Amino acid sequence: MLTGESIPVDVTPGDAVTGATINVGGRLVVTATRVGADTQLAQMARLVEEAQSGKAEVQRLADRISAVFVPIVFVIAAVTLAAWLLLTGDVAAAFTASVAVLIIACPCALGLATPTALLVGTGRGAQLGILIKGPEVLESTRRVDTIVLDKTGTVTTGRMTLTDIVPASGADRDDVLRIAGAIEDGSEHPIAQAVVRAARAELGALPPVEAFENIPGRGVSGIVEGRVVLAGRPALMADRSLAMPASLASAYEAAERDAHTAIVLAWDGAARAVLVVSDRVKPDAVPALDALRGLGMTPCCSPATTSAQRTASPPRSGSTTCSPASCPRARSPRSPGCSPRGARSRWSATA
């Protein structure tokens, strides 16, 4: 929820985890170091509260004008009352004229419209998942020339999808997909589920898996249709002394360079295929980025966790620059990778 990543992040003893983190495999023992108001989620809620209670420059200007203008209006209303009483002697008419001056001239709209608009704006933004650090941020949007977009769930769909299958020489694509879907069906990992969804959509029912084993940080193993099957990282293949053909090694490296996630599939003692899984770019991402450029803004992407993803833009998204991701409170568009030379103001967006 906080980092927005579409794939789990491996942790080791001593690493910090955020509350509401989902454990997708293995036994997890954690020590609560911050509770209640000190949690990350509570701090994010506090940002919204501070934004709603703060005053923008235009609101402070309205308050200063009201502080001078309101007493003047009361004086004018009193003079109007006295003048009508002296000239007409009609008390009802005098009070009517005096109240009319108060109603028409009193700057209520000036004092109320600005804070109301800011309150509604920050509240609505929170409903849409946009954290606004303060009213001065809303005011500064007219000067924004760089917008920093979180990749996962903002530029991309936030859901992993099987995008390519590279079989080794002699391996049948349907066999690869069927066996990969079967072995991955025993795992709850988002990458595994992407393979399972693709296999079921294309081939229907999948064969059962026996002796399934989840190997943390490596992959999975099991028996499918009487074959011992491995699926995971090249390190898993190396652990079992399985060599990868040059074509599969090249396909794996190409997928990593493109910021995709690759899975090596092996059975009967040989690597048979590489399956490529990625977080697809939203269909409306490119038009949205083009619209931002049309407004004179420079889109900048703040992606992912792996070294390859840190150097690659989301495919076909058209963003210009990337830097490592972090939690919403820590996301800073002032990082060196996201600050085009001469940028006057920056705006950060995350979903």
Helices and strands as residue ranges (DSSP letters): G 36-38, H 40-53, H 57-87, H 91-105, H 108-127, H 135-140, G 141-143, E 146-150, I 151-155, E 156-167, H 173-184, H 190-203, E 209-215, E 219-224, E 227-232, H 234-239, H 246-257, E 261-267, E 270-281, H 285-294, E 298-302, H 307-310, G 336-338, E 346-349
